[in-house]
Amino acid sequence: MRSEVESELSALHPSQSRSPVLLSAVSAYFASYVLLCSLKFRPVVNLAKSLSHGEVWLFGGLMFVWAALVTEWRAAPVGGTKRKFSISQRLWEEIVFVEILGALYAVGVVPKRVLMFFLIGSLLYVPISSLLLYIGFHLGRAGRLIQHDSQILLIGSKERAKEAIAAIRGAGEEYEIVGCLDPDPSRVGARVGDLRVLGTTQDLTKYLFGHTVDLIMFALPLELVPNAADAISKAMEVGIPVSVVMECGLHRVGHSLNHQSLSYKAFAKLPTVILSNVPDDSAYLVLKRVLDIATSGVLLILLSPLLLLIAALIKATSPEAPVLYRWKVLGRNRKPFVGYKFRTMVPNADELKTRLLQHNEMQGPVFKMQRDPRVTPLGKFLRKYSIDELPQLYSVLKGDMSLVGPRPPAKQEADQFEFWQRRKLSVKPGITCLWQVNGRNEIASFDEWARLDIEYIKQASMSCDLRILLRTIPAVVRGRGAH
């Protein structure tokens, strides 16, 4: 079975995959030259100076053979057949090239210095190219508004909807169609292939509030949908992108192709228009993911002695309790995940919470209490300087969270959100955001907390993220608003 990366890359045109291949080649042969120099392989140290005129032509010829085998500089296949990336194919091509090298060396055509250079470069090429393609594959996904595992709610249940279902499932992604809504009440409960009509379009707001939806696709003429403009506005209010198949009459609900929240995209080979008011700048999203991976990875390594010390202190003060608290929360568009914090409370803290709800100092669905009796003495210190949050760097590295983004809520908290507050869930959650750098628990109103998060979503950019990260450092050192 082909790997996930291979499946994704099989859809690329050769011109799209040539750049990483060339970068891999340059990296592999540069590494080969440096390695041989570091090993003091004397004939290679001055390779360029020591080659004769004939050897230069031989060197160039071998490079051409290698390029023909590996980088696929060949005539385009008949009928526009798509090329496929395969690690096994790359290995086979490298073996063929090494055999050619060996034969030429055996008959005395290739000198030892050239043989070693190409042999080591060929051996390094496959792992380097695989690593670069893997990184590019996942960073490319980070830059997409509609992710590969999006859950899609379809509006419509007739022929156009069936065509859309077939196109989505044939797109080679992990899209999941959760069901259909239809303006006709008599269609509720009907089957559309293996899907079910979950309700009418009047139920859209209610469904969005209680379920994970990453994309809404209208696959019927919009004039058939009562209050279509209001339905689209409600979806955009909470940050869920709306896709409209082109011939479905977008102009009837007050949008045109020059609208700032609208862009034309081919989705699952369907000509669609995407309406969205969440950050969809691919360059920003990719850079944000690069920053997340680099920063969280480096910090986890550098702080590992501190993390081990804190774990030991928690275990020493509470031998029977776990070191880490499994933090069950919701991510982008209500996708559940498990985050981790250092445990700062007694083991039965969740059970005791119900007895303390009357002492809640935060107005809204989130529980905050300055002198929470569940917090341990060590936990008070860890919370004051946000040290208990450090294990969340693993969630950032894994991709469940970002360094900067709205705080992820627990499911029971999200279920109590007002409709407009649900927009907090339209982007990937983070460790720090505007709420953390503006006082944290000194802000007693959840409405103000949500407003700050939505303000961040509206102005999200690389410069905004960096400003928040820089402001987080003094806020953590001072321990402002932490308890």
C-alpha positions as CSV (number, residue, x, y, z in Angstrom):
1,M,0.0,0.0,0.0
2,R,1.3,3.4,-0.9
3,S,2.1,5.8,2.0
4,E,0.0,8.9,2.6
5,V,2.8,11.1,1.3
6,E,3.1,9.0,-1.9
7,S,-0.7,9.3,-2.4
8,E,-0.5,13.1,-2.1
9,L,2.5,13.5,-4.3
10,S,1.0,11.3,-7.0
11,A,-1.3,14.1,-7.9
12,L,1.6,16.6,-8.6
13,H,2.6,17.5,-12.1
14,P,6.3,17.0,-12.7
15,S,7.0,20.7,-12.7
16,Q,5.5,20.9,-9.2
17,S,7.7,18.2,-7.7
18,R,11.0,19.1,-9.5
19,S,12.1,21.8,-7.0
20,P,12.3,19.6,-3.9
21,V,14.0,16.9,-6.0
22,L,16.7,19.3,-7.2
23,L,17.1,20.7,-3.6
24,S,17.5,17.1,-2.4
25,A,20.2,16.4,-5.1
26,V,22.2,19.5,-4.2
27,S,22.0,18.8,-0.5
28,A,23.0,15.1,-1.0
29,Y,26.1,15.8,-3.2
30,F,27.1,18.8,-1.1
31,A,27.0,16.6,2.0
32,S,29.0,13.9,0.0
33,Y,31.7,16.4,-0.8
34,V,31.8,17.8,2.8
35,L,31.9,14.3,4.2
36,L,34.8,13.2,2.1
37,C,36.7,16.4,2.9
38,S,36.1,15.9,6.6
39,L,37.4,12.4,6.3
40,K,40.5,13.9,4.6
41,F,40.0,11.9,1.4
42,R,42.8,13.7,-0.2
43,P,41.9,13.2,-3.9
44,V,38.5,14.8,-3.3
45,V,39.6,17.9,-1.3
46,N,40.7,19.6,-4.4
47,L,38.3,17.8,-6.7
48,A,37.6,20.7,-9.0
49,K,41.3,21.5,-9.5
50,S,42.6,17.9,-9.8
51,L,40.2,16.7,-12.5
52,S,41.6,16.4,-16.0
53,H,39.8,17.7,-19.1
54,G,38.5,14.2,-19.9
55,E,37.4,13.6,-16.3
56,V,35.3,16.8,-16.4
57,W,33.4,15.4,-19.4
58,L,33.0,12.1,-17.6
59,F,31.8,13.9,-14.5
60,G,29.2,15.9,-16.5
61,G,28.1,12.7,-18.3
62,L,27.5,10.9,-15.0
63,M,25.5,13.8,-13.7
64,F,23.3,13.6,-16.8
65,V,22.8,9.9,-16.3
66,W,21.9,10.4,-12.6
67,A,19.5,13.3,-13.6
68,A,17.8,11.1,-16.2
69,L,17.3,8.3,-13.6
70,V,16.4,10.3,-10.5
71,T,15.0,13.8,-11.3
72,E,12.8,12.6,-14.2
73,W,14.0,15.1,-16.8
74,R,12.3,13.1,-19.5
75,A,9.7,13.8,-22.1
76,A,6.2,14.1,-20.7
77,P,4.3,10.8,-20.8
78,V,1.7,10.4,-23.5
79,G,-1.8,11.4,-22.5
80,G,-0.6,13.6,-19.6
81,T,-0.3,10.6,-17.2
82,K,0.7,11.8,-13.8
83,R,4.0,10.8,-12.4
84,K,4.1,9.0,-9.0
85,F,6.6,9.5,-6.2
86,S,7.7,6.2,-4.7
87,I,10.6,5.5,-2.3
88,S,11.0,2.0,-3.7
89,Q,11.3,3.5,-7.2
90,R,13.9,6.0,-6.0
91,L,15.9,3.1,-4.4
92,W,15.7,1.1,-7.6
93,E,17.0,4.0,-9.7
94,E,19.9,4.6,-7.2
95,I,20.8,0.9,-7.4
96,V,20.9,1.1,-11.2
97,F,23.1,4.2,-11.1
98,V,25.5,2.6,-8.6
99,E,25.7,-0.5,-10.9
100,I,26.6,1.7,-13.8
101,L,29.3,3.4,-11.6
102,G,30.7,0.1,-10.5
103,A,30.9,-1.2,-14.1
104,L,32.7,2.0,-15.3
105,Y,35.1,1.8,-12.3
106,A,35.8,-1.9,-13.0
107,V,37.0,-1.2,-16.5
108,G,39.0,1.8,-15.4
109,V,36.9,4.6,-16.9
110,V,35.8,6.2,-13.6
111,P,38.6,7.2,-11.1
112,K,38.2,6.4,-7.5
113,R,37.6,10.0,-6.4
114,V,34.6,10.3,-8.8
115,L,33.3,6.9,-7.8
116,M,33.3,7.9,-4.1
117,F,31.7,11.2,-4.7
118,F,28.8,9.8,-6.6
119,L,28.4,6.7,-4.5
120,I,28.0,8.6,-1.2
121,G,25.8,11.3,-2.9
122,S,23.5,8.5,-4.2
123,L,23.3,6.8,-0.8
124,L,22.4,10.2,0.9
125,Y,19.9,11.2,-1.8
126,V,17.0,8.9,-0.9
127,P,16.8,9.8,2.9
128,I,17.4,13.5,2.2
129,S,14.7,13.6,-0.5
130,S,12.3,11.6,1.6
131,L,12.8,14.0,4.6
132,L,12.4,17.1,2.5
133,L,9.3,15.8,0.8
134,Y,7.8,14.8,4.1
135,I,8.4,18.3,5.6
136,G,7.1,20.0,2.5
137,F,4.0,17.7,2.5
138,H,3.0,18.6,6.0
139,L,3.9,22.3,5.7
140,G,1.8,22.4,2.6
141,R,-1.1,21.0,4.5
142,A,-0.6,23.6,7.2
143,G,-1.1,26.3,4.6
144,R,-4.5,25.1,3.5
145,L,-7.8,26.6,4.6
146,I,-9.6,23.3,4.1
147,Q,-7.6,20.6,5.8
148,H,-7.2,17.0,4.5
149,D,-9.4,15.6,7.2
150,S,-12.2,18.2,7.2
151,Q,-15.7,17.2,8.2
152,I,-18.1,18.6,5.6
153,L,-21.8,19.3,6.0
154,L,-23.7,19.2,2.7
155,I,-26.7,21.4,1.9
156,G,-28.9,19.6,-0.5
157,S,-29.9,16.0,-1.1
158,K,-30.7,15.6,-4.8
159,E,-28.7,15.1,-8.0
160,R,-26.2,18.0,-7.4
161,A,-25.6,16.7,-3.9
162,K,-24.9,13.2,-5.2
163,E,-22.4,14.6,-7.7
164,A,-20.7,16.6,-4.9
165,I,-20.5,13.5,-2.7
166,A,-18.9,11.5,-5.5
167,A,-16.4,14.3,-6.2
168,I,-15.4,14.8,-2.6
169,R,-14.9,11.0,-2.0
170,G,-12.9,10.8,-5.2
171,A,-10.6,13.6,-4.3
172,G,-8.0,11.3,-2.7
173,E,-8.3,13.1,0.7
174,E,-9.7,12.0,4.1
175,Y,-12.7,14.3,3.9
176,E,-15.7,13.1,5.9
177,I,-19.2,14.1,4.9
178,V,-21.2,14.1,8.1
179,G,-24.6,14.3,6.5
180,C,-27.0,16.6,4.6
181,L,-29.5,19.3,5.4
182,D,-32.3,20.0,2.9
183,P,-34.8,22.9,2.7
184,D,-37.6,20.4,2.2
185,P,-38.9,19.0,5.5
186,S,-40.2,15.9,3.8
187,R,-36.6,14.9,2.9
188,V,-35.6,14.7,6.6
189,G,-34.5,11.1,7.3
190,A,-34.1,10.2,3.7
191,R,-31.0,8.4,2.5
192,V,-28.5,10.0,0.0
193,G,-26.4,7.0,-0.8
194,D,-25.0,5.9,2.6
195,L,-25.6,9.4,4.1
196,R,-28.7,10.6,5.9
197,V,-30.6,13.9,5.7
198,L,-30.1,15.2,9.3
199,G,-32.7,18.0,9.2
200,T,-33.8,21.1,7.3
201,T,-31.7,24.1,6.6
202,Q,-33.5,25.8,9.4
203,D,-31.6,23.5,11.7
204,L,-28.2,24.8,10.5
205,T,-27.4,27.1,13.4
206,K,-28.3,24.4,16.0
207,Y,-26.2,21.8,14.2
208,L,-23.2,24.0,14.0
209,F,-23.3,24.8,17.7
210,G,-23.2,21.2,18.8
211,H,-21.1,19.3,16.2
212,T,-17.7,19.4,14.5
213,V,-18.0,21.0,11.0
214,D,-15.1,22.3,9.1
215,L,-16.8,23.2,5.8
216,I,-20.4,23.8,4.7
217,M,-21.0,23.1,1.0
218,F,-24.1,24.3,-0.8
219,A,-24.9,21.8,-3.6
220,L,-28.3,23.2,-4.7
221,P,-29.5,26.5,-6.2
222,L,-29.4,29.1,-3.4
223,E,-32.8,30.4,-4.3
224,L,-34.3,27.1,-3.0
225,V,-32.9,27.8,0.4
226,P,-35.1,29.9,2.7
227,N,-33.0,32.7,4.3
228,A,-29.9,31.5,2.5
229,A,-28.1,34.8,3.2
230,D,-28.8,34.5,6.9
231,A,-27.6,30.9,7.0
232,I,-24.3,31.8,5.3
233,S,-23.8,34.8,7.6
234,K,-24.4,32.6,10.7
235,A,-21.7,30.1,9.5
236,M,-19.2,32.9,8.8
237,E,-20.0,34.5,12.1
238,V,-18.5,31.4,13.9
239,G,-15.7,31.2,11.4
240,I,-16.8,28.1,9.4
241,P,-15.9,28.4,5.6
242,V,-18.8,28.1,3.2
243,S,-18.4,26.5,-0.2
244,V,-20.9,27.2,-3.0
245,V,-20.9,25.3,-6.3
246,M,-20.5,28.0,-8.9
247,E,-23.8,27.6,-10.8
248,C,-25.8,27.7,-7.6
249,G,-26.6,31.5,-7.7
250,L,-24.2,33.2,-5.2
251,H,-25.3,36.6,-6.4
252,R,-28.8,36.0,-5.0
253,V,-27.5,36.2,-1.4
254,G,-25.5,39.4,-1.7
255,H,-22.0,38.2,-2.6
256,S,-20.0,38.8,-5.8
257,L,-16.6,37.7,-6.9
258,N,-14.9,40.9,-5.7
259,H,-16.1,40.5,-2.1
260,Q,-13.2,40.5,0.3
261,S,-14.3,37.4,2.1
262,L,-14.7,35.4,-1.1
263,S,-12.3,33.5,-3.2
264,Y,-12.6,31.1,-6.2
265,K,-11.1,27.7,-5.5
266,A,-11.4,24.3,-7.2
267,F,-12.4,22.0,-4.3
268,A,-12.5,18.2,-4.9
269,K,-12.5,19.1,-8.7
270,L,-15.7,21.0,-8.3
271,P,-15.8,24.7,-9.4
272,T,-16.6,26.4,-6.1
273,V,-16.5,29.7,-4.4
274,I,-15.3,29.7,-0.8
275,L,-16.6,32.3,1.7
276,S,-14.5,32.6,4.8
277,N,-13.4,35.2,7.4
278,V,-10.7,33.1,9.1
279,P,-7.0,33.5,8.2
280,D,-6.3,31.7,4.9
281,D,-3.0,33.3,3.9
282,S,-1.0,30.2,3.0
283,A,2.4,31.8,3.5
284,Y,1.3,33.0,7.0
285,L,-0.1,29.6,8.0
286,V,3.1,27.8,6.7
287,L,5.4,30.2,8.5
288,K,3.3,29.9,11.7
289,R,3.6,26.1,11.6
290,V,7.4,26.3,10.9
291,L,7.7,28.7,14.0
292,D,5.6,26.3,16.1
293,I,7.7,23.2,15.2
294,A,11.1,25.0,15.5
295,T,10.3,26.8,18.8
296,S,8.5,23.9,20.5
297,G,11.2,21.4,19.5
298,V,14.1,23.5,20.6
299,L,12.4,24.5,23.9
300,L,11.5,20.8,24.7
301,I,15.2,19.9,24.3
302,L,16.6,22.9,26.2
303,L,14.1,22.7,29.0
304,S,14.2,18.9,29.4
305,P,16.3,19.1,32.7
306,L,13.8,21.5,34.1
307,L,10.9,19.3,33.0
308,L,12.4,16.3,34.7
309,L,13.1,18.2,37.9
310,I,9.5,19.4,38.1
311,A,8.2,15.9,37.4
312,A,10.4,14.6,40.2
313,L,9.1,17.3,42.6
314,I,5.4,16.5,41.8
315,K,6.0,12.8,42.3
316,A,7.9,13.5,45.6
317,T,5.0,15.6,47.0
318,S,2.2,13.4,45.7
319,P,3.6,9.8,45.2
320,E,0.3,8.2,44.4
321,A,-0.9,10.8,41.8
322,P,0.1,11.2,38.1
323,V,2.7,13.8,37.2
324,L,0.7,15.0,34.1
325,Y,-2.9,16.1,34.0
326,R,-4.7,14.8,30.8
327,W,-6.4,18.0,29.6
328,K,-9.4,16.9,27.5
329,V,-10.3,20.0,25.4
330,L,-11.6,21.0,21.9
331,G,-9.5,22.3,19.1
332,R,-10.4,23.9,15.8
333,N,-14.1,23.5,14.9
334,R,-14.7,21.4,18.1
335,K,-12.2,18.6,17.2
336,P,-11.4,16.9,20.5
337,F,-7.8,16.3,21.6
338,V,-5.9,15.5,24.8
339,G,-3.4,18.1,25.9
340,Y,-1.0,17.9,28.9
341,K,-0.1,20.0,31.9
342,F,1.9,19.4,35.0
343,R,-0.6,18.5,37.7
344,T,-1.1,21.4,40.1
345,M,-4.2,20.2,41.9
346,V,-5.2,17.3,44.1
347,P,-6.0,14.0,42.2
348,N,-9.8,14.4,42.6
349,A,-9.9,18.0,41.5
350,D,-12.6,17.5,38.8
351,E,-14.9,15.8,41.3
352,L,-14.5,18.7,43.8
353,K,-15.2,21.3,41.2
354,T,-19.0,20.8,41.4
355,R,-18.9,21.9,45.0
356,L,-17.0,25.1,44.2
357,L,-19.1,26.3,41.3
358,Q,-20.9,28.8,43.5
359,H,-17.5,30.5,44.2
360,N,-16.7,31.0,40.5
361,E,-15.1,34.5,39.9
362,M,-15.4,34.4,36.1
363,Q,-18.6,35.6,34.5
364,G,-19.5,33.0,31.9
365,P,-19.0,29.2,31.2
366,V,-15.4,29.1,32.4
367,F,-14.5,28.3,36.1
368,K,-11.9,30.5,37.7
369,M,-11.2,30.9,41.5
370,Q,-8.3,32.9,42.9
371,R,-7.9,30.9,46.1
372,D,-8.8,27.5,44.7
373,P,-8.5,25.0,47.6
374,R,-7.8,22.2,45.1
375,V,-4.4,23.7,44.2
376,T,-1.3,22.1,45.9
377,P,1.4,24.3,47.4
378,L,3.8,23.3,44.6
379,G,1.0,23.9,42.1
380,K,0.6,27.5,43.3
381,F,4.2,28.2,42.3
382,L,4.0,26.4,39.0
383,R,0.8,28.3,38.1
384,K,2.1,31.7,39.1
385,Y,4.9,31.5,36.5
386,S,2.9,29.3,34.0
387,I,5.4,26.5,34.4
388,D,2.6,24.0,34.5
389,E,1.9,24.9,30.9
390,L,5.3,23.7,29.5
391,P,4.1,20.2,28.6
392,Q,1.7,21.9,26.1
393,L,4.8,22.4,23.9
394,Y,4.4,18.7,23.0
395,S,0.9,19.5,21.7
396,V,2.3,22.4,19.7
397,L,5.0,20.1,18.2
398,K,2.3,17.5,17.4
399,G,0.1,20.0,15.7
400,D,-2.9,20.0,18.0
401,M,-2.1,23.5,19.2
402,S,-0.1,26.5,18.2
403,L,2.2,28.8,20.2
404,V,-0.3,31.7,19.6
405,G,-4.1,31.2,19.5
406,P,-7.2,31.2,21.6
407,R,-7.2,29.0,24.7
408,P,-8.8,25.6,24.0
409,P,-12.0,25.1,26.1
410,A,-13.3,21.9,27.6
411,K,-16.4,20.4,25.9
412,Q,-18.7,21.3,28.8
413,E,-17.5,24.9,28.6
414,A,-17.9,25.1,24.8
415,D,-21.4,23.7,25.1
416,Q,-22.3,26.8,27.1
417,F,-20.8,29.4,24.7
418,E,-23.1,32.0,23.2
419,F,-23.3,31.6,19.4
420,W,-21.0,34.5,18.6
421,Q,-18.4,33.1,21.1
422,R,-18.1,29.9,19.1
423,R,-15.9,31.8,16.6
424,K,-13.0,31.2,19.1
425,L,-13.0,27.7,17.8
426,S,-12.5,28.6,14.1
427,V,-8.7,28.6,14.4
428,K,-6.1,26.3,16.0
429,P,-5.9,26.9,19.7
430,G,-2.7,28.2,21.3
431,I,-0.7,28.5,24.5
432,T,-0.8,32.3,24.6
433,C,-3.0,35.0,23.1
434,L,-4.3,38.5,23.7
435,W,-6.1,37.3,26.9
436,Q,-2.9,36.1,28.5
437,V,-0.9,39.3,27.8
438,N,-3.7,41.6,28.9
439,G,-4.1,40.3,32.5
440,R,-5.4,36.7,32.2
441,N,-7.5,36.1,35.3
442,E,-7.7,39.8,36.1
443,I,-10.3,39.8,33.3
444,A,-13.4,38.7,35.1
445,S,-15.8,38.6,32.1
446,F,-15.7,35.7,29.6
447,D,-17.3,38.0,27.0
448,E,-14.2,40.2,27.2
449,W,-12.0,37.1,27.0
450,A,-13.9,36.0,23.9
451,R,-13.8,39.5,22.4
452,L,-10.0,39.5,22.7
453,D,-9.7,36.1,21.0
454,I,-11.9,37.2,18.1
455,E,-9.9,40.4,17.8
456,Y,-6.8,38.2,17.4
457,I,-8.5,36.0,14.8
458,K,-9.4,39.1,12.8
459,Q,-5.9,40.6,12.8
460,A,-3.9,37.3,12.8
461,S,-0.5,37.7,11.0
462,M,3.1,36.7,11.6
463,S,3.9,40.1,13.1
464,C,0.9,39.9,15.4
465,D,2.0,36.5,16.6
466,L,5.6,37.6,17.2
467,R,4.3,40.7,19.2
468,I,2.2,38.5,21.4
469,L,5.1,36.0,22.0
470,L,7.3,38.9,23.0
471,R,4.7,40.3,25.3
472,T,4.1,36.9,26.9
473,I,7.7,36.7,28.3
474,P,7.4,39.7,30.7
475,A,3.8,38.7,31.6
476,V,5.0,35.2,32.6
477,V,8.0,36.6,34.5
478,R,5.8,39.0,36.5
479,G,3.2,36.3,37.1
480,R,0.5,38.8,36.3
481,G,-3.1,37.5,36.6
482,A,-2.0,34.0,37.3
483,H,-3.5,31.9,40.0
